[in-house]
Amino acid sequence: MPSLTPSLGFASMIGLGLFSLALSYAVKTLLVRNTHDFIIADRRVGFGFGVASVISVWTWAMAVMMSSAMTFQWGLSGLFWFVVPNGLAVMAMIPFARVLRRNMPEGYTISEFIQYRFERSRVATGIVTLTMIFGIILEILINLKGTSVVVSTVFGIDWKVATIVGIVCVLAYSYFGGLWTSVLTGTLNTLMITVPAAIIVAAVFAAVPGGSEAVFNAVGDAGAQNLSVLRPDAAAGFGITLAFGLLAATVSDQTFWQKVWAIKSRDVGRTFLWAGALFYPIPICLGMLGLVGIAAGLTPADIGGDIAAIGPYIVAHIGLPLTLVLLYVLVILAACYSTIDGASSALSSIVAVDIVKRYFPATPERLLFPITKFSVLLGGVIATIIVLSGVDFTTLVLTTYALKTSILLPLILAILWPKTNTVGFVGGVVASIAIGMPIYEMVGELAGTLSIVAIGGLAVVGCGLMDSKEFDVTQLRRVSDEIASPAPGAE
């Protein structure tokens, strides 16, 4: 479409950023007075905002672009294996969230829990802290990559320029309000994603001669397996790997643990239940664009080689009105922006609690607050540098999930199994990476993922069974608020 000019693309990116900046500044003025407000929202996030904010950080570039990509590659089975584990992964947080919020009500981060769970073991806490930081940086860069893919595909903007503009827009408003900004902008972005996505996909199918019936007939003609929901090759090719990765992406992610301690205690369980359930329509809806790509006979080469671009390509080339194309772009940008600012907020909590207060406990509030805010900018810069290196989007997602899977079972057992000890926890994480990752690289994703999970779990269980000592989880109730209650000598 000749009207889809680069200037229109820049206007879309910057316009959404300016709107969020205005909201962020208002939030800062009314609600953010110190580090505690910035990283935990005074533990006053309610049910409605909680559900929307969890959905917003989970509806990232992967949900809105990879759903159509996997459908394009595997047909309905790709959509099934992508969608079903996604909502379940959010709901899976419920038992772990309830245990820690009940027994450690003044907590901030999952690494802080590990610190007290394993008697201040520097190795255990260091591993978890580094894993959380690494995961957050990857979340930011994956969504930056998603931003650059959609903008470059639709408007013809150089993807490197789009990456830089996108991160500047997000960091400009994330810097001011922290978690409060993430919660409120995430709520608005969730509303921007849901209804508009349904309208756009309906318009796409209406633009195809013969409508949805013609699309499904063409998909079946391209290959009968495309209409099969339970293809074994799809399950082995990415489904099982992705299911473990999605579970690891919630349980092993500070972005979600920050919400656990920020949401009002009575609302934690039902927040994650409803967030997981209400998330489902989003990837189901946008995933249907992949079927249109199959019906049109497109190949990865036709869309630039990255199948994540199939959704933007279809919307931009099927003849929709300019308004709907712009609406689609805003849907993708809203998803990417909300996840980036959510991850940035989670990074700030790690820096404040797990780095500054842990190693420099006497740091006064007048220094802690600016350091915490600066970490938001630093994380964005690091992620941008990595994105500009040109890493492949799909490979990036799957590799990220493989690494997060290494800490999955050791962390779950540390929360739920009293016999989990320091040696088992550390040994499980290290062994799963040292042994499982080479298997992942040499044998394949399925065997590698299963090996990573099995090695980590067996190491923890084996060491736990050889030790008679058990951890009393109620000890965590004595953990004080490390930010709201200044350390001795602090201001």
N, C-alpha and C positions, 0 to 999 in steps of 0.2 A: 504494500500500500504506500503510494508516494507521500501520503500525509503523515506516515510514521517516521518523522524526522528525528535526528539526534537531539535537537533542542527540546522536542516534546518529551523525549526520554529523560533528559536532565531535569526538566520541569517536574516530572512525576516523582523522581527520586528526592529532589530538593524540597518540593512541596510537602510531601509526607514527613520529611525530616523537620521542616519548620513548624508544622502543626504539632508534632510531638515535642519540639523544643518549647513552644509556648505552654503546653500542658505541663511539661517538666518543670519549667520555671515557677509556675503557679504551685505545683506540688512542693518544690523546695521552700517556697515562701511560707506555706501553711503547715507543712508536716515534717520537714527535715531540719533538725536543729543540731544534730551531733552524729557521731559514728554509729551509735546504737540505732537511731532512726534510719540511717542510710543503709545499713546492712541487714536489718531484721524487721523494719517497719513497726517497731515498738510491740511486736507480737500481736498486732491488732487487725490483721487481714481477715475479713469475714468470709462466709461461705460463698456468696455470689462472686465477689472479686477473686476469691481463691480458685474456684472452678475455672473461671475465664483465664486467669493468669497461668494456671497449669496447662490448659489447652494451648495457650498462645506459645509457651516455650516448647511444647511438644509438637506443635504444628510448624515445623521448620522447613527448610528447603527440601529436606528428604521427603516429608509428608506430601508436599504439594507438587513436587517435581518427580521424585523417584517413584511415586505411585503410578503415574502415567508411563514412566520409563519401564518399570517391571511388567506392566500390562502390555506394553508395546513389544517387549522381548518374549514374554511367556504366555500371553493371552490372559484369559480369566483366571487361570491358576496363579499367574504372577500377581494379579490383583488380590486374590484370596490370601496367598502367603504373605503378602505385604501388609494387608489391612488387619487381619485377625490378631496377630501377635502385638500390634501397635497399641490397641486399647487395653489388652490384657496386661501389658507391661506397666501401664500407669496404675491399674488396679492392684497389681502385685506389690506396690509400695505400701498398701494399707497395713498388713500385719507388722512390718518393720517400723513403719512410722508410728504406730500406736505404742509399740514397746518402748521406743526411745523417747517419744514425747511425754509418756507417762512417767518414765523413770529418770529422765534427764530434761526436765522442763525448761532449764535455763541454758540449753545448748545453742550452738550456732552452726557448727559444721560437723560433718561425719568424721573428719580427721581429729577433731577435738574429742569425739567419742572414743576413737581408737587410742588416743593418748591416755585416757583414764581407764579404758578397758584393759590395756596391756601395761599397766603400771609405769606409764610415762616412757615406754620404750621408744628411743629416738629412731631406731631403724623402722619399726612398724609405722609410727606416725609419719616419718619421712617418706616412706613408700606411698602411703595413702595420699599425703599432701601433693607429692609430685604427680601421682596418677590423676588426681582431681584437676590440677592445673593443666596438665597435658590434655585431658579430655575437654576442658573448657576452651582452651585455645583451638582445638580441633573443631568444636562446635561453632565457634566464631568464624573460622576460615571456611568451613563447609557452607555456611549461610552467606558469606561473602561471595563464595564461588557461585552459589545459586543466584544471588543478585546479579552478578556479572553475566551469567548465562542467559537469563531472561531479558535483560536490557540489551545485550549485544545481539541476541537473536531477533528481537522485535524491532529495535530502533537502529541497528547497524552501528552502535557505538562500540569503540574499541573496548574489549573486555577489561583491559588493565585500567583504563580511565574510569570505567564503571565501578570497578572494585574500589578505587581510591575515593570517588565521590560517595559511594555507599557507606564506607566506614566513617568518613567525616560526618555524614548526616546522622548516623546512629550515635557516635561518640559525643557529638555536640549536645544531645539531650540526655544521654545516659549519665554523663558526668555530674549533672546537677542533683537528681533526685534519688539515685540508687534504686533500692528495691521498691520504694513507693512508686517511682516513675515506671518501673518495669510492670508492676501490678496494674496500674491505671492505663498505661498505653497498651499493655497486653490485652486488657479487657476490650478496649476499642478495636484493636487489631483482630481479635477473635470475631467480633461482630462484622468486621470488614471482610473476613475470609469466608464465612459460612454461606449467607444468603447470596452474595454476588457470585460465588463459585457455582452454585446451582443454576443461576440465571445464565451464566456464560456457557456451561456445558449443554444446557438445553438449547441454547441458540446455535451452538456448533452442530448438534445433531439435526436441528431444523434446517441448517444450511446445506446439508448433504441431500442430493436428490433421492427421494425415497425414504428419507428420515432414518430412524433407528433400525427399522427392519432391513433396509438396504445395507446399513453398516454391519449388522450381525451376519447377514447372508454373505457379504464380501469377506468378513473375517473367517467364516467357516470354509469358504472356497479357498482361502489362502492356506488353510491347514486345519483339519478337523480337530487337532489337538488344541487349537486356540480357544475352543469353546469348552474344553474340559477344565473343571475346577480343581481337580486333584491329580495333576500330572506328577508322576514320580520324579521326572527329570527336573522339574521346577523346584520340588522340595529339596532334592539333593543339590541342585545347582546354586540355590541361594536361600530357600525358605527356612530350613532348619538353622542354618548359620545366622540368618537375620533374626529369627525368634530369640536365640540366646543373646545376640547382640543387643536387641531392643530391651530385653530384661536387664542386661548389664548397663544399658544407657540410662535407665531410671535409677536402679538401686545403687549404681556406682557413680552417681553424678551429683555434685554439690548443688547444681541448679534446682534439683527437686528437694534435696535435704534442707536447703535454705527455706523453701516453702513450708516444709514440715514444722520448722520452729517459728515461722512467722505467722502462720494461720492460727486462729484461736483454737485452743486445745480441743474444745468440744466438737469442732468442725473438721478436724484433720481426716478422719476415716471417710466420711461421706463426701468430702471434697474430692479425694482421689477416685472414689467410686464413680461419681457423676462426671468427672473430667474424662475418665477413660471411656465411659459410655457415650458421652456427647461428642467425643473426638471422631468416632467412626464415620459419620456422614462426609467428613471433609476429604479423606483420601479415597473413599469409594467414589465420590462424585468426580473429583479431578482425575482419578485413575482411568475413567472411561475415555479420556482423550487418547489414551494409548490404543484403544480399539479403532478409533478413527484413523490413526496412523497406519495400522495393519491393513485396514480396508482400502486406504489410498495407495497401498503398495510401496510405501516409503522404506528406505533403508537407512542405516546409521550414517552412511556417507552423504545422503541427501540433506541431512540436518547438521552437518559439520563434524560428524564422528562421535559426538557425545549424546547418548540416547536420553540423557536428562533434559535435552532441549526439545523433545518431541512435543510436549504440551505447548510451550511458547510458539513453536513452529506452526502447529496446527491452527492455533488461535490467530496468528498473524497472517496466515496464507489462505484461509478458507473463505474469506470475503465477509467477515463480520463488520458491522458498523464500527467506526473509529471509537465511539464511546465504550463499546463492550471490550474492545482490545485494551483500551486504557484501564478499564475496570479490572481486567485479568492481570495486567501488570501490577496494579495496586494490591491485588490479592496476594501475589507472590512477594512483593516488596514488604507488605504488612507481616507476612509469615517470617520472612528473613530478618527484618528489623526487630521484631518482638523477641525472637530467639537470641539474636546477638545482644540485645540489651539485657535480657534475662541472664545470659551466660556472663556478661560483664559484671552484673550485680553479684553473681555467685563468686566470681573471682575476687571481688572486693572483700567479701566476707572471709575468704581464705587468707588473703593478705593481712587483714586486720587481726584475725584471731589466731591463725595457724603459723604466721611468720612474725609479725611485729610483736604481738602480745606474748607469744610463746618464747621467743628468743630475746626480746627486749621488754620485759614486763613493766618497767618503770616509765615507758613512753607516755608522756602526757597527752591529754585529749587534743590540745591545740596543735600537736604534731601528727597524732594518729589520724585525725579526720582528713587533712590534705593528702597524707600518704595513701589512705584508703581510696580517695577519689582519683589520685594519680594512677593507681593500679588499673583503673578502667581504661585509661588512655594507653598505657603500656601494653596491655593485653591485645587491644585492637591493632596497634602498630606491629606487634610480632606476628599476629595472624595475617595481616595484610602482606607482609614480606613473604610469608610462605605461599599465599595464594598467587602472588605475582610470579612465583617460580614456575607456574603452569601445571601443577599436579592434576591428574585426572579425577573428576568428581566421584564417579562410581567406585573406583579403587580406593579413594580416600575414605568413603563411608564404610566400606567393608573392613578395611584395615583398622580404622578407629574402633569398630565394634569388637574386632578380634582382641585388641589390646585391653579394652575395658572388660571383656569376658574373663581375663586372667584374675581379676580381683573379685569376681562375682560370688562364687561359693565361699571363699574365705571370709568375705564381709558378711554374707548371710549367716554363716555359722557363728561368727563373732557376736552377732546380735542375738541369735536364738539359742545357741548351744553353750551352756555354761562351761563345758570342758575344753573349749577352744583356748589354746594357749599361744604365747608369743612365738615360740619356735614353729608351731604348726602354721600359724597365720603368715609369718614372713616366708617360711619355707614353701608354703603353697603358692604364694604369689610369684616368688622368684623362680620356682621350678616350672610353673605353668608357662611363664614367659620364655625361660631358657630352653625348655624342651618342646613346649607346645607351639611356639611361634615358628621354629624351623620346620616342624611338621606341617604347619599351615602354609608355609611358603613352598615346600617341596612336594607335598602330597596333594594339597588342595584345601579349599575352605571348609568343607564338611568334616573331613577327618581332622583337620587342624583345630577347628572349634571344639569338637567333642573331646579331643585330647587336652586342650587347654582347660576345659571345665573339669574333666575327670582327674587330671593331675593335681589341680588346686584343691579339689574336694578330698581326694585320698590323702594328701599330705596333712591337711588339717585334722581329719578324722583319725589318721594313724597316730599322730603326735598326741592328740587329745586322749585317746584310749590308753596310752602309756603313762599318763599323768593322772594322779588321783585328785588333784586340786580342781575345785570348781569356783567359778566367778559368781558372786552375788550381785545381780544387776541392780538391786535396790541401793547399792553403794553410790550409784550415779546421782541419786537424789541430793547428795551433799555437794555436788558440783555447783559452784556459784556462777553468777553472770560475770563473765570476764571483761566485758566492755562497760556495762552499766555500773559495775562495782569496781572502781579504780584500784589498782594494785598499790601496796604500801609505797609511799614516796611519790606516787603519781599525782598529777594535778586533776 
